[in-house]
């Protein structure tokens, strides 16, 4: 991500966070690898303007995706506050007030509203003005009064609902940008909203937001917390995760992972069980299957090639492991995905 920042002029401090210890430093590398495995795809960027009193349901739906691409299995929503201020409301959570220069990300696209005041009744669909002019998609709502401008967008992810990263994140992440970052983000989103960019370009920009927001969240985790994200901050677990994510095609075993993590087998197993609720080798097996799914979905390789690419010595062994994990052989799974 740092390379992309340099290519686009994004300040390094938006994509690189100082780390307080070696374990947390390693989490950055692992996070980059995990985000890549999510196979994020870009959606459009919508220019939203709200005035006075307003409340709009802001969750993206299949109808919003239909003009551009099929509804992904998982959507990640985000909103960037350009001017004014708004409040994001998610059921079961306290309202979150957002100032200019703030990005709010909803990792699982939970139903949510943007409102001038939590007490305002959500507008009906027909009250919201949707227009497309010169290739720019615009939304408007409200009464006479102060103006709030928001860039709204979404990312798609293939079959990411079961991914440990998205499962571990809270419903809302916020990221406050510095003034120079805000100017760059605003101009970039303005370009993406009107320039008919490739989905890859849209996804890459939004991935920067997501990665930094996750890093900030991980940095604030209490030392006593548990869970998959907390595992990224543990030196031994983080090192083992990095090996698994980078070298899943190798003949990995618990001895190798423990040796390179600098701990004993029992210590590594205990930390994995405590923080990730599974053994290192079970995590490795599941990660190999996820990588295999990505390769099968691309349809560039047959099952035999995929089997060797994810560390199996035979196609038959891969087929058995795949069926144990997903209940169907690789060929049938790929056909179902294509359908």
C-alpha positions as CSV (number, residue, x, y, z in Angstrom):
1,X,0.0,0.0,0.0
2,X,2.9,2.3,0.6
3,X,3.9,2.0,-3.1
4,X,0.4,2.9,-4.2
5,X,0.5,5.9,-1.9
6,X,3.7,7.1,-3.5
7,X,2.3,6.6,-7.0
8,X,-0.8,8.6,-6.3
9,X,0.8,11.2,-4.0
10,X,-1.0,10.0,-0.9
11,X,1.0,10.9,2.3
12,X,2.8,7.9,3.7
13,X,1.2,8.5,7.1
14,X,-2.2,7.5,5.8
15,X,-1.0,4.0,5.0
16,X,1.7,3.5,7.6
17,X,1.1,3.7,11.3
18,X,3.9,3.8,13.9
19,X,3.9,0.6,16.0
20,X,4.6,0.4,19.6
21,X,6.3,-3.0,19.5
22,X,7.6,-5.6,17.1
23,X,4.5,-7.8,17.3
24,X,2.3,-4.9,16.2
25,X,4.7,-4.0,13.4
26,X,4.4,-7.4,11.9
27,X,0.6,-7.1,11.9
28,X,0.9,-4.6,9.1
29,X,2.4,-7.2,6.7
30,X,-0.1,-9.8,7.7
31,X,-3.0,-7.3,7.2
32,X,-1.8,-6.5,3.7
33,X,-1.8,-10.1,2.8
34,X,-5.2,-10.7,4.3
35,X,-6.8,-7.8,2.5
36,X,-5.4,-9.1,-0.8
37,X,-7.1,-12.5,-0.1
38,X,-10.4,-10.8,0.3
39,X,-10.4,-10.1,-3.5
40,X,-11.9,-6.6,-3.1
41,X,-13.8,-5.1,-6.0
42,X,-14.7,-1.5,-6.4
43,X,-18.1,0.1,-6.6
44,X,-19.1,3.5,-7.8
45,X,-18.6,6.7,-5.8
46,X,-21.8,8.7,-5.2
47,X,-21.9,12.4,-4.6
48,X,-24.4,13.0,-1.7
49,X,-25.7,16.3,-0.5
50,X,-27.9,16.7,2.6
51,X,-29.4,19.9,3.9
52,X,-31.2,21.1,7.1
53,X,-33.1,18.2,8.7
54,X,-32.6,14.8,7.1
55,X,-32.3,11.1,7.7
56,X,-31.5,8.7,4.9
57,X,-31.1,4.9,4.9
58,X,-27.6,4.6,3.6
59,X,-27.1,0.8,3.4
60,X,-26.2,-0.3,-0.1
61,X,-28.4,-3.0,-1.6
62,X,-28.6,-5.2,-4.7
63,X,-30.6,-2.5,-6.4
64,X,-27.7,0.0,-5.9
65,X,-25.2,-2.5,-7.4
66,X,-27.4,-3.7,-10.3
67,X,-26.5,-0.9,-12.8
68,X,-22.8,-1.7,-12.5
69,X,-22.3,-5.3,-11.4
70,X,-24.0,-8.3,-9.7
71,X,-24.4,-8.0,-5.9
72,X,-21.2,-9.3,-4.3
73,X,-21.6,-11.9,-1.5
74,X,-20.2,-9.3,0.9
75,X,-20.4,-5.5,0.7
76,X,-18.2,-3.0,2.7
77,X,-19.7,0.5,2.8
78,X,-17.9,3.7,3.4
79,X,-18.7,7.4,3.6
80,X,-16.3,10.3,3.6
81,X,-17.6,13.6,5.1
82,X,-16.4,16.4,2.9
83,X,-18.2,19.3,4.6
84,X,-20.7,19.9,7.4
85,X,-21.4,17.1,9.7
86,X,-23.6,14.0,10.1
87,X,-24.4,11.2,12.4
88,X,-24.2,7.5,11.5
89,X,-26.7,5.3,13.2
90,X,-26.5,1.5,13.4
91,X,-29.1,-0.5,15.4
92,X,-27.8,-1.6,18.8
93,X,-24.9,0.9,18.8
94,X,-24.7,4.5,20.1
95,X,-24.8,7.2,17.4
96,X,-21.5,8.3,16.0
97,X,-21.0,12.0,15.1
98,X,-18.9,12.5,12.1
99,X,-16.9,15.7,11.3
100,X,-15.4,16.9,8.0
101,X,-12.4,14.8,7.0
102,X,-13.8,11.7,8.7
103,X,-14.2,8.4,6.9
104,X,-16.7,5.9,8.4
105,X,-16.5,2.3,7.2
106,X,-19.1,-0.4,7.8
107,X,-17.1,-3.7,7.2
108,X,-20.2,-5.8,6.9
109,X,-22.6,-3.2,5.3
110,X,-24.9,-3.3,8.3
111,X,-28.2,-1.4,7.9
112,X,-27.4,2.2,8.8
113,X,-28.6,5.7,8.5
114,X,-27.0,9.1,8.0
115,X,-28.9,11.8,9.8
116,X,-28.7,15.4,10.9
117,X,-30.3,14.3,14.2
118,X,-31.0,10.7,15.5
119,X,-34.6,11.8,16.2
120,X,-35.4,12.6,12.5
121,X,-37.6,10.0,10.8
122,X,-35.9,8.2,7.9
123,X,-37.0,9.4,4.5
124,X,-39.0,7.2,2.2
125,X,-37.3,6.1,-1.0
126,X,-39.3,8.4,-3.2
127,X,-38.2,11.4,-1.1
128,X,-34.5,10.9,-2.0
129,X,-33.4,12.5,-5.3
130,X,-31.2,10.3,-7.4
131,X,-29.7,11.8,-10.6
132,X,-26.9,11.0,-13.0
133,X,-25.4,14.0,-14.9
134,X,-22.2,13.8,-17.0
135,X,-21.5,10.4,-15.5
136,X,-21.7,11.6,-11.9
137,X,-24.2,9.8,-9.6
138,X,-25.8,12.3,-7.1
139,X,-28.1,11.9,-4.2
140,X,-29.9,14.8,-2.4
141,X,-32.2,15.0,0.6
142,X,-33.2,17.5,3.2
143,X,-34.9,20.8,4.1
144,X,-33.6,24.4,4.1
145,X,-30.6,24.7,6.3
146,X,-26.9,23.9,6.7
147,X,-25.4,21.7,4.0
148,X,-23.5,18.4,4.5
149,X,-21.6,16.9,1.6
150,X,-20.6,13.2,1.6
151,X,-18.8,10.9,-0.8
152,X,-20.5,7.5,-0.5
153,X,-19.1,4.2,-1.9
154,X,-18.8,0.5,-1.4
155,X,-16.4,-2.4,-1.9
156,X,-17.4,-5.9,-2.9
157,X,-15.7,-9.0,-1.6
158,X,-16.2,-12.6,-2.8
159,X,-17.5,-14.9,-0.1
160,X,-15.9,-12.8,2.6
161,X,-18.7,-13.1,5.1
162,X,-16.9,-16.1,6.7
163,X,-13.5,-14.4,6.6
164,X,-11.9,-14.0,10.0
165,X,-11.0,-10.4,9.4
166,X,-14.5,-9.1,8.7
167,X,-16.0,-11.3,11.4
168,X,-13.6,-9.8,14.0
169,X,-14.2,-6.1,13.1
170,X,-16.9,-4.0,14.9
171,X,-19.9,-2.8,12.8
172,X,-18.4,0.7,12.5
173,X,-14.8,1.9,12.0
174,X,-13.9,5.6,11.8
175,X,-10.8,7.2,10.4
176,X,-10.0,10.9,11.0
177,X,-7.7,12.3,8.3
178,X,-5.2,15.1,8.6
179,X,-5.8,18.3,6.5
180,X,-3.4,17.4,3.7
181,X,-4.8,13.9,3.5
182,X,-8.4,15.2,3.4
183,X,-7.6,17.4,0.4
184,X,-6.0,14.5,-1.4
185,X,-8.9,12.1,-0.6
186,X,-11.5,14.6,-1.6
187,X,-9.9,15.3,-5.0
188,X,-9.4,11.6,-5.5
189,X,-13.0,10.7,-4.8
190,X,-14.1,13.6,-7.0
191,X,-12.1,12.1,-9.8
192,X,-13.4,8.6,-9.2
193,X,-17.0,9.9,-9.1
194,X,-16.7,11.5,-12.5
195,X,-13.8,9.9,-14.4
196,X,-15.4,6.6,-15.2
197,X,-12.4,4.8,-13.5
198,X,-11.8,1.1,-13.5
199,X,-13.3,-0.9,-10.6
200,X,-9.7,-1.9,-9.7
201,X,-8.8,1.8,-9.2
202,X,-11.9,2.4,-7.0
203,X,-11.2,-0.7,-5.0
204,X,-7.6,0.2,-4.5
205,X,-8.4,3.6,-3.1
206,X,-11.0,2.3,-0.7
207,X,-8.7,-0.4,0.4
208,X,-6.3,2.2,1.7
209,X,-9.1,3.6,3.9
210,X,-10.0,0.2,5.1
211,X,-6.5,-0.9,5.9
212,X,-5.6,2.3,7.9
213,X,-8.9,2.1,9.8
214,X,-8.2,-1.5,10.8
215,X,-4.6,-0.6,11.8
216,X,-5.9,2.2,14.0
217,X,-8.4,-0.1,15.6
218,X,-5.9,-2.9,16.2
219,X,-3.5,-0.3,17.8
220,X,-6.2,0.6,20.3
221,X,-7.0,-3.0,21.4
222,X,-6.5,-3.5,25.1
223,X,-3.6,-5.9,26.0
224,X,-6.1,-8.1,27.8
225,X,-8.4,-8.5,24.8
226,X,-8.7,-11.8,22.8
227,X,-9.8,-12.7,19.3
228,X,-8.4,-12.9,15.8
229,X,-7.4,-9.2,15.6
230,X,-5.6,-9.4,18.9
231,X,-3.6,-12.3,17.5
232,X,-2.1,-9.9,15.0
233,X,-0.5,-8.0,17.9
234,X,1.0,-11.2,19.6
235,X,4.6,-11.6,18.3
236,X,4.5,-15.4,18.1
237,X,1.0,-15.7,16.6
238,X,1.6,-12.8,14.2
239,X,4.8,-14.4,12.9
240,X,3.0,-17.8,12.5
241,X,0.2,-16.0,10.6
242,X,2.7,-14.3,8.4
243,X,4.3,-17.6,7.5
244,X,1.0,-19.3,6.8
245,X,-0.3,-16.5,4.6
246,X,3.0,-16.2,2.7
247,X,4.0,-19.8,2.4
248,X,0.8,-21.9,2.6
249,X,2.0,-23.9,-0.5
250,X,5.0,-25.2,1.5
251,X,5.1,-28.4,3.7
252,X,4.3,-26.5,6.9
253,X,4.1,-28.2,10.3
254,X,3.8,-27.0,13.9
255,X,7.6,-27.6,14.5
256,X,8.5,-25.2,11.7
257,X,6.0,-22.6,12.7
258,X,7.1,-22.7,16.3
259,X,10.8,-22.5,15.5
260,X,10.4,-19.5,13.2
261,X,8.1,-17.8,15.7
262,X,10.8,-18.3,18.4
263,X,8.6,-20.3,20.8
264,X,7.9,-23.9,21.7
265,X,5.2,-26.0,20.0
266,X,3.1,-25.9,23.1
267,X,3.4,-22.2,23.6
268,X,2.4,-21.5,20.0
269,X,-0.5,-23.9,20.3
270,X,-1.7,-22.3,23.5
271,X,-1.6,-18.8,22.1
272,X,-3.5,-19.8,19.0
273,X,-6.1,-21.6,21.0
274,X,-6.4,-18.6,23.4
275,X,-6.6,-15.9,20.8
276,X,-7.9,-17.6,17.6
277,X,-9.8,-20.6,19.2
278,X,-8.1,-23.1,16.9
279,X,-4.8,-24.8,16.3
280,X,-2.1,-23.3,14.0
281,X,-2.4,-26.3,11.6
282,X,-6.2,-26.1,11.5
283,X,-5.9,-22.4,10.6
284,X,-3.3,-23.3,8.0
285,X,-5.6,-25.9,6.4
286,X,-8.5,-23.4,6.3
287,X,-6.3,-20.7,4.7
288,X,-5.1,-23.1,2.0
289,X,-8.7,-23.9,1.2
290,X,-9.5,-20.2,0.9
291,X,-6.6,-19.7,-1.4
292,X,-7.7,-22.7,-3.4
293,X,-11.2,-21.1,-3.7
294,X,-9.7,-17.9,-5.1
295,X,-7.8,-19.9,-7.7
296,X,-10.7,-22.0,-8.7
297,X,-12.9,-18.9,-9.0
298,X,-10.4,-17.3,-11.4
299,X,-10.9,-20.3,-13.7
300,X,-7.3,-20.0,-15.0
301,X,-6.1,-23.3,-13.4
302,X,-7.6,-26.8,-13.3
303,X,-8.1,-28.7,-10.0
304,X,-4.8,-30.5,-10.3
305,X,-2.8,-27.3,-10.7
306,X,-4.6,-25.7,-7.8
307,X,-3.9,-28.7,-5.6
308,X,-0.1,-28.4,-6.1
309,X,-0.3,-24.6,-5.8
310,X,-1.8,-24.8,-2.3
311,X,0.6,-27.5,-1.0
312,X,-1.0,-30.8,-1.8
313,X,1.1,-33.7,-3.3
314,X,-1.8,-35.1,-5.2
315,X,-5.1,-34.0,-6.7
316,X,-6.9,-36.8,-4.9
317,X,-5.8,-35.6,-1.5
318,X,-6.8,-32.1,-2.4
319,X,-10.2,-33.2,-3.5
320,X,-10.8,-35.1,-0.3
321,X,-9.7,-32.1,1.9
322,X,-11.8,-29.7,-0.2
323,X,-14.9,-31.8,0.2
324,X,-14.4,-32.1,3.9
325,X,-14.2,-28.3,4.2
326,X,-17.0,-27.4,1.8
327,X,-19.1,-30.5,1.4
328,X,-18.6,-30.7,-2.4
329,X,-15.6,-31.5,-4.7
330,X,-13.7,-28.7,-6.3
331,X,-15.1,-29.1,-9.8
332,X,-18.7,-29.0,-8.5
333,X,-17.9,-26.1,-6.3
334,X,-16.4,-24.1,-9.2
335,X,-19.4,-24.9,-11.4
336,X,-21.8,-23.6,-8.7
337,X,-19.7,-20.4,-8.3
338,X,-19.8,-19.8,-12.1
339,X,-23.6,-20.3,-12.1
